Amino acid sequence: MGTKLYVGSLPYSVTDQTLKELFDPFGTVESAKVISDRYSGQSKGFGFVEMADEQEGLAAIEKLNGSEYGGRNLTVSKARPQEARPGGKFSGGPGGKGKGPGDRGGPRGSNRW
């Protein structure tokens, strides 16, 4: 079974393809994705790599974690499961109370301005 890796402190110039090429020497890379800002498209400086084999992933962590790449010291580790983010639009988080998009939070929950 494969393993998913977190890769942090990436230079902002890194693309999905260059991230894949960085991990290719360690085994089969099933996917490589640099995370970017949804509005500007600018890289956020981190990404995720899926390796086909867990041992290959561990070898990549051992060799690349703390190594210098593009003037930055990489952080490479096993990815943790994504956690639910509080306060999402309809999550019922602070101020949300699970309201839909039409509720503006007026007096007694009315839709009036």
N, C-alpha and C positions, 0 to 999 in steps of 0.2 A: 504494500500500500504506500502511496506517495505521501509527501509532506508539504505543507504550505509554510513559506518563510516570509518574515517581515524584513524589509531592507530599508534602513533609515540613513539619514545624512547624505542623501544622494545629491550630486551636483544638479542644479536646475536644468542643465542642458541634456540630461539623460532621457532617452526615449524608451519605449517598450522594447524596441529592437536592441538597443545597446545594453539594456538591463539583461535581456535574454543572453546576449553574447558574453556578458560578464560571468554568467553561471554555466554556460555550455561546457567548459572544461571539466565540470564536476559530475556530469551525467545528463540524462534526458530532461530537458526543461519543457514541461507541459504547457505552462503559460507564464508570462511576465507582464506585469501591469504597473506603470507609474501612475500614481494618483495625482490628479490635477484639479485645480479650482474649477467649479462648474460654470462660473461666470467669465473669468478671464482666460481660462485654458492653461494658465501658468502651473507648472509642476509645484506640488507641495513639498517636494524633497524626500518623499518616501514612496515605497511601492511593495508589491507582493510577487513572489515567485513560487510556482508550484513545481516541485521536482517529482519525477516518476517514482523514485525509490527513496525511502526514508534514510538509508545509509548515505546516499548521494547528497541528500539535504544536510545531514550532519557533517559530512566532509566539507561542504560549502561553508557552513557556519564556522567550522574550525579554521579554515583558511582565510575567509573574507572578513569575519568580525574583527573590527579594529584596524583593518588594513586601510591604506591610503588609496583613494580613487578620485581623480579629478580635483585634487587639493583638499579633499575632505576625508575624515576617518569614518568608514562605514560602520553601521550597526546592523548586524545580521543575527536573527534569532528565529525560533519557531514562532509562527503567528499564533496569537491567542484568538479565541472565538470573539466575534463582534458582539459588543454589549448593546442593549437597547439604550438609546439616548433619551434622557428625560426632557420634558418640555417641548416635544415635537408638536407640530401643528395641531394634530387631533389626539394627542396622547393623554390629555387630561392633566398635563403637567401644570406648573405654575401659571395661573392666568388663563389656562386653556379650558379646564373643566370639561373637556371632551366635546366642546361646542363645534358645530359645523361652520363652514365658511360664511354662511349668511348671518350668523349671530355676532353682533358688534359689541355685546357686553354692556348694553345700556341698562337703564333702570329695570330692575326685576327681570333681566334677561330679554328685554324687548329688542326688536330689530330697528327701533327708531333711533335716529341720531340725536 
